[in-house]
Amino acid sequence: MGDDKYEFTVDWFSQYWPNWLTLTADQTISKILEIGSFEGRSACTMIDHFSKTAPLEVFCIDDWAGGADHNEFDMEVVEQRFNHNIQQAVTATANAVKVQKCKGTSIEMFGRSAGQRLPKLF
Ligand SMILES: C[S@@+](CC[C@H](N)C(=O)[O-])C[C@H]1O[C@@H](n2cnc3c(N)ncnc32)[C@H](O)[C@@H]1O
């Protein structure tokens, strides 16, 4: 993925992307539910790739609240980078892409009425 249009400061994802490509090679992906979006690197990578072949709906859950694992980050700035990066990703895609930003914990998103907007997992 060319990162020029994006603002990322950390990379927890790229090393696993080849595995994702292998696992999804014979599938058409049209709906994605991501728990933990941070700056949007994984979401943008998936949007860039999967929107080439089909319209895409992406749900991004994150509370952008920091916590023990992310104490060193200013999560307000992280969230602003997410907003910027997703805006970049959905601009000029081959197929339509709809991203729903779901701000809150995964428990909140699945446990409350907001969960009705999310795809069901079986
Ligand atoms: C390792 S980062 C995600 C990395 C991201 N997928 C990427 O590609 O850069 C983990 C993220 O999960 C979020 N997070 C952790 N636990 C969560 C929870 N229970 N509900 C929602 N978000 C959570 C954190 O706020 C953080 O932004």
The ligand as an SDF file (V2000), in Angstrom:
LIG
                    3D

 27 29  0  0  0  0  0  0  0  0999 V2000
   -3.3190   -2.1590   18.3170 C   0  0  0  0  0  0  0  0  0  0  0  0
   -4.4670   -0.8470   18.1260 S   0  0  0  0  0  0  0  0  0  0  0  0
   -5.2850   -1.2440   16.5930 C   0  0  0  0  0  0  0  0  0  0  0  0
   -4.4030   -1.1310   15.4160 C   0  0  0  0  0  0  0  0  0  0  0  0
   -5.1250   -0.8790   14.1260 C   0  0  0  0  0  0  0  0  0  0  0  0
   -6.0340   -1.9750   13.7630 N   0  0  0  0  0  0  0  0  0  0  0  0
   -4.0980   -0.6190   13.0450 C   0  0  0  0  0  0  0  0  0  0  0  0
   -4.1070   -1.2940   12.0190 O   0  0  0  0  0  0  0  0  0  0  0  0
   -3.2620    0.2750   13.2410 O   0  0  0  0  0  0  0  0  0  0  0  0
   -5.7910   -1.2830   19.2570 C   0  0  0  0  0  0  0  0  0  0  0  0
   -6.9730   -0.3230   19.2530 C   0  0  0  0  0  0  0  0  0  0  0  0
   -8.0540   -0.9910   19.8650 O   0  0  0  0  0  0  0  0  0  0  0  0
   -8.7850   -0.0820   20.6410 C   0  0  0  0  0  0  0  0  0  0  0  0
   -9.4870   -0.8900   21.6440 N   0  0  0  0  0  0  0  0  0  0  0  0
   -8.9470   -1.7170   22.5690 C   0  0  0  0  0  0  0  0  0  0  0  0
   -9.9040   -2.3560   23.2580 N   0  0  0  0  0  0  0  0  0  0  0  0
  -11.0840   -1.9190   22.7440 C   0  0  0  0  0  0  0  0  0  0  0  0
  -12.4450   -2.2080   23.0220 C   0  0  0  0  0  0  0  0  0  0  0  0
  -12.8030   -3.0990   23.9640 N   0  0  0  0  0  0  0  0  0  0  0  0
  -13.4140   -1.5820   22.3110 N   0  0  0  0  0  0  0  0  0  0  0  0
  -13.0790   -0.6850   21.3460 C   0  0  0  0  0  0  0  0  0  0  0  0
  -11.7990   -0.3770   21.0230 N   0  0  0  0  0  0  0  0  0  0  0  0
  -10.8200   -0.9860   21.7190 C   0  0  0  0  0  0  0  0  0  0  0  0
   -7.7550    0.8930   21.1840 C   0  0  0  0  0  0  0  0  0  0  0  0
   -8.3470    2.1540   21.4970 O   0  0  0  0  0  0  0  0  0  0  0  0
   -6.7670    0.9620   20.0210 C   0  0  0  0  0  0  0  0  0  0  0  0
   -7.0240    2.0800   19.1950 O   0  0  0  0  0  0  0  0  0  0  0  0
  1  2  1  0
  2  3  1  0
  2 10  1  0
  3  4  1  0
  4  5  1  0
  5  6  1  0
  5  7  1  0
  7  8  2  0
  7  9  1  0
 10 11  1  0
 11 12  1  0
 11 26  1  0
 12 13  1  0
 13 14  1  0
 13 24  1  0
 14 15  1  0
 14 23  1  0
 15 16  2  0
 16 17  1  0
 17 18  1  0
 17 23  2  0
 18 19  1  0
 18 20  2  0
 20 21  1  0
 21 22  2  0
 22 23  1  0
 24 25  1  0
 24 26  1  0
 26 27  1  0
M  CHG  2   2   1   9  -1
M  END
$$$$
